[in-house]
Amino acid sequence: MGNNLTGTAAGCKVNSWLSPRMIVAFALALVGAIFASQMAGSAERILVTLVFMLIALFIAADPHDREAAPTEAAKPTGIDTDALAISSHPQLQAFIDLSADAILMVENARVTAANQVALRLLGANIVGQNVRMAFRHAGAIERLSDPDAQHSGHPIRLTGIGQKNQLWDMRIQTMGPSQKIVHLADRSGTQAAEQMRVDFVANASHELLTPLAAIKGFIETLDDPAAGDDAATRSRFLGIMATETDRMQALVRDLMSLSRIEAEKYDPPQTPVDFSDIVIETVDQLRNSQKDRGADIVIDVTAGMPPVMGDAGQLRQLASNILNNALKYGRAGTPVTVSLLRSRSGAMINFTVADVGDGIAPEHLPRLTERFYRVDAGRSRLVGGTGLGLSLVKHIVDRHRGHLEIRSTVGKGTTVSILLPVAPTGPS
């Protein structure tokens, strides 16, 4: 009798480990690990793994398992209880709502559950709808409308879910008979960044090739004895060639600076720097080098300004770029006002440069810090801009954990304000 009882207990233990709920839980944990391995970012992998593991644990530890198991005759006929175990779990909604990406459960080509992100993306009433009505996207419908199709969880790139140009990675994992879990990750930001890189290379190439073509043309002209022997023509052409060479040097220098600052953006400066000295030195240099506009600079620096944690070279570049822009685009004979004062909280210093000029239309303001973006390309090239000045300023400000704001009124002028954190005092 004792042996029979022992055998019965052991059998029950084995049966509990091999119960449909435990098998589903183990399968879900495994699928979650596979699903997460396909993710690009470590944060996404951790979050997806956590969601799957928690769902698996709740399924495995469901208190209903401790009740007497129903007999085969007592089970409802025509219902696959294993397939329904995940989608009907009471904690499923809470767990999928933890995800920052859209997650849906689809069963027999019908949405049975969706987290809040998916509801905002596809509509508040998608639960219960056929995938054709829920997604309204041919690529998604094609892959989800067949209940018996098998999926591996590999990403499928889709465009146009939500908004016309939104880019998504859709992953589908088969969870059981006719049941799938769908994960939608927004990749629009990645696409925009890639497009910016493509545009950057194209613009940089154009900016370098344009002066090179001009220089090559002048060299060929000067090689002609008829033009080369004319002193006035030769002098004019050589002057233009020198100007174009300076443009290329400035562009290469700015490109190198931008590359270096981007490489250091996660490494904030650790050295206290007297930014007020840098501003005063920059103003003095411009007054000496730009006789026609330098005298228009009006400076107001509050005495006893605290240092900032900064890179002195980059802060000089920042001050120079902002002041040069104001001198270039402000109207001749009008003041360029430079001020440096402490913020209201005292935790930051406020560097402001204001010019009086044509100003900038509101639609251009959000794009001013993009590389090579110009409000008026012809005028920018005329005054010698590379199109990288404000982009450099933005990167320097970001590296210094500061804040850049550009305000402008058409017909009146532009004001650039930069907030930089004050260096901490005393022992850290």
C-alpha positions as CSV (number, residue, x, y, z in Angstrom):
1,M,0.0,0.0,0.0
2,G,2.9,2.4,0.9
3,N,4.5,1.7,-2.5
4,N,1.2,2.5,-4.2
5,L,0.9,5.8,-2.3
6,T,4.5,6.7,-3.1
7,G,3.9,5.9,-6.7
8,T,0.7,7.9,-6.8
9,A,2.4,10.9,-5.2
10,A,5.3,10.7,-7.7
11,G,2.9,10.4,-10.5
12,C,1.0,13.4,-9.4
13,K,4.2,15.4,-9.2
14,V,5.2,14.3,-12.7
15,N,1.8,15.1,-13.9
16,S,1.9,18.6,-12.4
17,W,5.1,19.3,-14.2
18,L,3.8,17.9,-17.4
19,S,0.4,19.6,-17.1
20,P,-0.9,21.6,-20.1
21,R,-0.5,24.8,-18.1
22,M,3.2,24.1,-17.2
23,I,3.9,23.1,-20.8
24,V,2.4,26.4,-22.1
25,A,4.3,28.4,-19.5
26,F,7.6,26.8,-20.5
27,A,6.8,27.3,-24.1
28,L,5.9,30.9,-23.5
29,A,9.2,31.6,-21.6
30,L,11.2,30.0,-24.5
31,V,9.3,31.9,-27.1
32,G,9.9,35.1,-25.1
33,A,13.6,34.5,-25.1
34,I,13.7,33.8,-28.8
35,F,11.5,36.9,-29.4
36,A,13.7,39.1,-27.3
37,S,16.9,37.9,-29.1
38,Q,15.5,39.5,-32.3
39,M,15.3,42.9,-30.7
40,A,17.9,45.6,-31.7
41,G,18.2,47.3,-28.3
42,S,19.2,45.8,-25.0
43,A,16.4,47.7,-23.2
44,E,13.8,46.2,-25.6
45,R,15.2,42.7,-25.0
46,I,15.1,43.1,-21.2
47,L,11.5,44.4,-21.3
48,V,10.1,41.8,-23.7
49,T,11.9,39.0,-21.8
50,L,10.5,40.3,-18.5
51,V,6.9,40.5,-19.9
52,F,7.1,37.0,-21.3
53,M,8.6,35.5,-18.1
54,L,6.0,37.2,-15.8
55,I,3.2,35.9,-18.0
56,A,4.7,32.4,-17.9
57,L,5.1,32.5,-14.1
58,F,1.5,33.6,-13.6
59,I,0.3,30.9,-15.9
60,A,2.4,28.2,-14.1
61,A,1.4,29.4,-10.6
62,D,-2.4,29.9,-11.3
63,P,-4.2,29.0,-8.0
64,H,-6.8,27.1,-10.0
65,D,-4.1,24.4,-10.6
66,R,-4.3,23.5,-6.9
67,E,-7.9,22.5,-7.3
68,A,-8.9,19.0,-8.3
69,A,-8.3,18.5,-12.0
70,P,-11.5,17.9,-13.9
71,T,-12.0,14.6,-15.6
72,E,-11.8,14.2,-19.3
73,A,-15.5,13.9,-19.5
74,A,-16.0,17.1,-17.5
75,K,-13.9,19.2,-20.0
76,P,-16.0,21.3,-22.4
77,T,-16.1,19.7,-25.8
78,G,-14.9,21.6,-28.9
79,I,-12.6,24.0,-27.0
80,D,-8.8,23.8,-27.0
81,T,-8.1,24.8,-23.4
82,D,-4.3,24.8,-24.0
83,A,-4.7,27.4,-26.8
84,L,-6.9,29.6,-24.6
85,A,-4.6,29.4,-21.5
86,I,-2.6,32.5,-22.5
87,S,-5.2,34.8,-24.0
88,S,-7.7,34.1,-21.2
89,H,-5.3,34.6,-18.3
90,P,-6.6,37.4,-16.0
91,Q,-3.2,39.0,-15.6
92,L,-2.4,39.1,-19.4
93,Q,-3.6,42.7,-19.9
94,A,-1.6,44.1,-17.0
95,F,1.6,42.5,-18.3
96,I,1.3,43.5,-22.0
97,D,0.5,47.1,-20.9
98,L,4.0,47.2,-19.4
99,S,5.5,47.3,-22.9
100,A,6.4,50.6,-24.6
101,D,5.7,48.9,-27.9
102,A,2.4,47.7,-29.4
103,I,1.5,44.1,-28.4
104,L,-1.5,42.2,-29.6
105,M,-2.9,38.7,-29.2
106,V,-4.5,37.3,-32.3
107,E,-6.6,34.1,-32.4
108,N,-8.3,32.7,-35.5
109,A,-7.5,35.9,-37.3
110,R,-9.3,38.0,-34.6
111,V,-7.7,40.3,-32.1
112,T,-8.3,38.9,-28.6
113,A,-6.1,41.3,-26.6
114,A,-4.1,44.5,-27.1
115,N,-2.1,46.8,-24.9
116,Q,-2.6,50.5,-24.5
117,V,0.0,51.4,-27.1
118,A,-1.7,49.2,-29.7
119,L,-5.1,50.7,-28.9
120,R,-3.7,54.2,-29.4
121,L,-2.1,53.1,-32.7
122,L,-4.8,51.1,-34.3
123,G,-8.0,52.2,-32.5
124,A,-9.7,51.8,-29.2
125,N,-12.2,49.2,-30.5
126,I,-9.8,46.7,-32.2
127,V,-10.3,43.9,-29.6
128,G,-12.7,41.4,-31.0
129,Q,-12.3,42.7,-34.6
130,N,-11.0,40.7,-37.5
131,V,-7.4,41.6,-38.4
132,R,-8.6,43.0,-41.7
133,M,-10.6,45.7,-39.8
134,A,-8.0,46.1,-37.0
135,F,-4.9,46.7,-39.1
136,R,-6.1,48.0,-42.5
137,H,-2.7,47.3,-43.9
138,A,-2.2,44.8,-46.7
139,G,1.2,43.5,-45.4
140,A,0.0,42.9,-41.9
141,I,-3.4,41.4,-43.0
142,E,-1.6,39.0,-45.4
143,R,0.6,37.6,-42.6
144,L,-2.2,37.5,-39.9
145,S,-5.3,36.4,-41.8
146,D,-4.2,32.7,-42.1
147,P,-4.8,31.2,-38.6
148,D,-2.7,28.1,-39.4
149,A,0.4,30.0,-40.7
150,Q,3.6,29.4,-38.7
151,H,5.8,32.4,-37.8
152,S,9.4,32.5,-36.4
153,G,9.4,36.0,-34.8
154,H,11.8,37.5,-37.3
155,P,11.1,41.2,-38.0
156,I,8.9,42.2,-41.0
157,R,9.4,45.8,-42.1
158,L,6.1,47.6,-42.7
159,T,5.4,51.3,-43.7
160,G,2.1,53.1,-43.2
161,I,0.6,51.7,-40.0
162,G,-0.7,54.6,-38.1
163,Q,0.7,57.5,-40.1
164,K,1.6,57.4,-43.8
165,N,5.4,57.5,-43.3
166,Q,5.7,55.6,-40.1
167,L,8.0,52.7,-40.2
168,W,7.4,49.5,-38.1
169,D,9.1,46.2,-37.4
170,M,6.4,43.6,-36.9
171,R,7.2,40.3,-35.2
172,I,4.7,37.5,-35.1
173,Q,5.2,34.4,-33.0
174,T,2.9,31.3,-33.1
175,M,1.8,30.5,-29.5
176,G,-0.6,27.6,-30.1
177,P,-3.2,26.4,-32.5
178,S,-4.6,29.4,-34.3
179,Q,-3.0,31.7,-31.7
180,K,-0.3,34.4,-32.3
181,I,1.3,37.2,-30.4
182,V,2.2,40.3,-32.5
183,H,4.8,42.9,-31.5
184,L,5.0,46.2,-33.3
185,A,8.1,48.4,-32.8
186,D,8.3,51.9,-34.2
187,R,11.4,52.3,-36.3
188,S,10.5,55.8,-37.7
189,G,13.3,57.4,-35.6
190,T,15.9,55.0,-37.0
191,Q,14.7,55.7,-40.5
192,A,14.9,59.4,-39.9
193,A,18.4,59.1,-38.5
194,E,19.5,57.0,-41.5
195,Q,18.0,59.6,-43.9
196,M,19.9,62.4,-42.0
197,R,23.1,60.4,-42.5
198,V,22.4,60.0,-46.2
199,D,21.5,63.7,-46.6
200,F,24.6,64.6,-44.6
201,V,27.0,62.7,-46.9
202,A,25.2,64.1,-50.0
203,N,25.3,67.7,-48.7
204,A,29.0,67.4,-47.6
205,S,29.9,66.0,-51.0
206,H,28.1,68.9,-52.8
207,E,29.6,71.5,-50.6
208,L,33.1,70.2,-51.3
209,L,32.6,69.5,-55.0
210,T,31.2,72.9,-55.8
211,P,34.4,74.9,-54.9
212,L,36.6,72.1,-56.3
213,A,34.8,72.4,-59.7
214,A,35.3,76.2,-59.6
215,I,39.0,75.9,-58.7
216,K,39.5,73.3,-61.5
217,G,37.8,75.6,-64.0
218,F,40.0,78.6,-63.1
219,I,43.1,76.5,-63.3
220,E,42.2,75.4,-66.8
221,T,41.5,79.0,-67.7
222,L,44.8,80.2,-66.4
223,D,46.6,77.5,-68.3
224,D,45.4,79.2,-71.5
225,P,48.2,81.6,-72.5
226,A,45.7,84.2,-73.6
227,A,44.2,84.4,-70.1
228,G,47.3,83.5,-68.1
229,D,49.3,86.3,-69.5
230,D,46.7,88.9,-68.5
231,A,47.8,90.1,-65.0
232,A,44.4,91.5,-64.0
233,T,42.5,88.3,-65.0
234,R,45.1,86.1,-63.3
235,S,44.9,88.1,-60.1
236,R,41.1,88.0,-60.1
237,F,41.0,84.2,-60.7
238,L,43.6,83.5,-58.1
239,G,41.6,85.6,-55.6
240,I,38.5,83.5,-56.3
241,M,40.5,80.3,-56.0
242,A,41.9,81.4,-52.6
243,T,38.3,82.2,-51.4
244,E,37.0,78.8,-52.5
245,T,40.0,77.1,-50.9
246,D,39.2,78.9,-47.6
247,R,35.6,77.7,-47.9
248,M,36.7,74.1,-48.2
249,Q,39.1,74.5,-45.3
250,A,36.3,75.9,-43.1
251,L,34.0,73.1,-44.1
252,V,36.5,70.4,-43.4
253,R,37.4,72.0,-40.1
254,D,33.7,72.2,-39.1
255,L,33.1,68.6,-40.2
256,M,36.0,67.4,-38.1
257,S,34.7,69.4,-35.1
258,L,31.3,68.0,-35.5
259,S,32.6,64.5,-35.7
260,R,34.7,65.0,-32.6
261,I,31.9,66.5,-30.6
262,E,29.5,63.7,-31.6
263,A,32.1,61.2,-30.4
264,E,32.3,62.9,-27.0
265,K,28.6,63.6,-26.5
266,Y,28.3,61.0,-23.8
267,D,31.4,62.2,-22.0
268,P,30.4,65.5,-20.3
269,P,33.3,68.0,-19.6
270,Q,34.8,67.8,-16.1
271,T,36.9,71.0,-16.0
272,P,35.7,74.3,-14.5
273,V,35.9,77.0,-17.2
274,D,35.5,80.8,-16.9
275,F,33.0,81.3,-19.7
276,S,32.8,85.1,-19.1
277,D,36.5,85.4,-20.0
278,I,35.8,83.4,-23.2
279,V,32.9,85.7,-24.2
280,I,35.0,88.9,-23.6
281,E,38.0,87.5,-25.5
282,T,35.7,86.5,-28.5
283,V,34.1,89.9,-28.6
284,D,37.6,91.6,-28.5
285,Q,38.8,89.5,-31.4
286,L,35.7,90.3,-33.5
287,R,36.0,94.0,-32.8
288,N,39.6,93.9,-34.0
289,S,39.0,91.6,-37.0
290,Q,35.7,93.1,-38.3
291,K,36.2,96.8,-38.4
292,D,32.9,97.4,-40.2
293,R,30.7,95.4,-37.8
294,G,32.8,94.8,-34.8
295,A,32.1,98.3,-33.4
296,D,28.4,97.4,-33.3
297,I,28.8,94.8,-30.6
298,V,27.4,95.9,-27.2
299,I,28.4,93.6,-24.3
300,D,26.9,93.3,-20.8
301,V,28.6,90.7,-18.6
302,T,27.6,90.5,-15.0
303,A,30.6,90.7,-12.7
304,G,31.6,87.7,-10.7
305,M,30.1,85.1,-12.9
306,P,30.7,81.5,-11.7
307,P,32.6,79.0,-13.9
308,V,30.8,76.3,-15.9
309,M,31.9,72.7,-16.3
310,G,33.1,72.8,-19.9
311,D,35.5,72.3,-22.7
312,A,37.2,75.6,-23.3
313,G,37.9,75.0,-27.0
314,Q,34.3,74.0,-27.7
315,L,32.9,76.9,-25.7
316,R,35.1,79.4,-27.7
317,Q,33.7,77.8,-30.9
318,L,30.2,78.2,-29.6
319,A,30.6,81.9,-28.7
320,S,32.4,82.6,-32.0
321,N,29.7,80.9,-34.1
322,I,26.8,82.6,-32.4
323,L,28.4,86.1,-32.6
324,N,29.6,85.7,-36.2
325,N,26.0,84.7,-37.2
326,A,24.6,87.8,-35.5
327,L,27.2,90.0,-37.3
328,K,26.5,88.4,-40.7
329,Y,22.8,88.4,-40.7
330,G,22.0,91.5,-38.6
331,R,21.7,94.8,-40.6
332,A,24.8,96.9,-40.9
333,G,25.0,99.7,-38.3
334,T,22.6,98.1,-35.9
335,P,23.7,96.8,-32.5
336,V,24.5,93.2,-31.7
337,T,23.8,92.8,-28.0
338,V,25.7,90.3,-26.0
339,S,24.7,89.5,-22.4
340,L,25.9,87.0,-19.8
341,L,24.0,86.7,-16.5
342,R,23.0,84.2,-14.0
343,S,19.6,82.4,-14.3
344,R,16.8,82.9,-11.8
345,S,17.6,79.7,-10.0
346,G,21.3,80.4,-10.0
347,A,22.1,76.9,-11.2
348,M,22.9,78.0,-14.8
349,I,24.3,81.0,-16.6
350,N,22.4,82.6,-19.6
351,F,24.4,83.6,-22.6
352,T,22.3,85.7,-25.0
353,V,23.1,87.3,-28.4
354,A,20.5,89.5,-30.1
355,D,20.7,91.1,-33.6
356,V,18.5,93.5,-35.5
357,G,17.8,92.2,-38.9
358,D,15.4,90.5,-41.3
359,G,14.6,87.7,-38.8
360,I,13.5,84.2,-39.5
361,A,10.1,82.9,-40.4
362,P,8.6,80.5,-37.8
363,E,8.5,77.5,-40.1
364,H,12.3,77.6,-40.3
365,L,13.1,77.8,-36.6
366,P,12.8,74.0,-35.8
367,R,15.3,73.1,-38.5
368,L,18.0,75.7,-37.9
369,T,20.2,73.3,-36.1
370,E,20.1,70.6,-38.8
371,R,23.3,70.1,-40.7
372,F,23.5,72.2,-43.9
373,Y,20.0,73.6,-43.4
374,R,19.8,77.2,-44.8
375,V,16.9,79.6,-44.7
376,D,18.4,81.4,-47.7
377,A,21.1,79.3,-49.4
378,G,22.2,82.0,-51.7
379,R,22.7,84.6,-49.0
380,S,24.5,82.0,-46.7
381,R,27.0,81.2,-49.4
382,L,27.5,84.8,-50.1
383,V,28.5,85.6,-46.5
384,G,30.6,82.5,-46.3
385,G,28.6,80.1,-44.2
386,T,29.3,76.4,-44.2
387,G,25.8,75.4,-43.0
388,L,27.2,73.7,-40.0
389,G,27.5,76.6,-37.5
390,L,24.3,76.1,-35.6
391,S,24.5,72.3,-35.8
392,L,27.9,72.6,-34.1
393,V,26.4,74.9,-31.4
394,K,23.6,72.5,-30.7
395,H,26.0,69.6,-30.3
396,I,28.3,71.6,-28.0
397,V,25.3,72.7,-25.9
398,D,24.0,69.1,-25.6
399,R,27.4,67.8,-24.6
400,H,27.6,70.5,-21.9
401,R,24.1,69.4,-20.7
402,G,22.8,72.9,-21.5
403,H,19.8,74.3,-23.4
404,L,19.6,76.2,-26.7
405,E,16.7,78.4,-27.7
406,I,16.3,80.5,-30.8
407,R,13.6,83.2,-31.0
408,S,13.0,85.4,-34.1
409,T,10.6,87.9,-35.4
410,V,10.4,88.6,-39.2
411,G,11.6,92.2,-39.9
412,K,12.9,92.7,-36.4
413,G,15.7,90.3,-35.7
414,T,16.9,87.1,-33.9
415,T,17.8,86.2,-30.3
416,V,19.8,83.1,-29.4
417,S,19.9,82.1,-25.8
418,I,22.1,79.4,-24.3
419,L,21.9,78.1,-20.7
420,L,24.9,76.3,-19.3
421,P,25.1,74.6,-15.9
422,V,27.3,76.2,-13.2
423,A,30.2,74.2,-12.0
424,P,29.6,72.7,-8.6
425,T,31.4,74.2,-5.6
426,G,33.0,72.5,-2.7
427,P,33.7,68.8,-2.3
428,S,31.7,66.5,-4.5
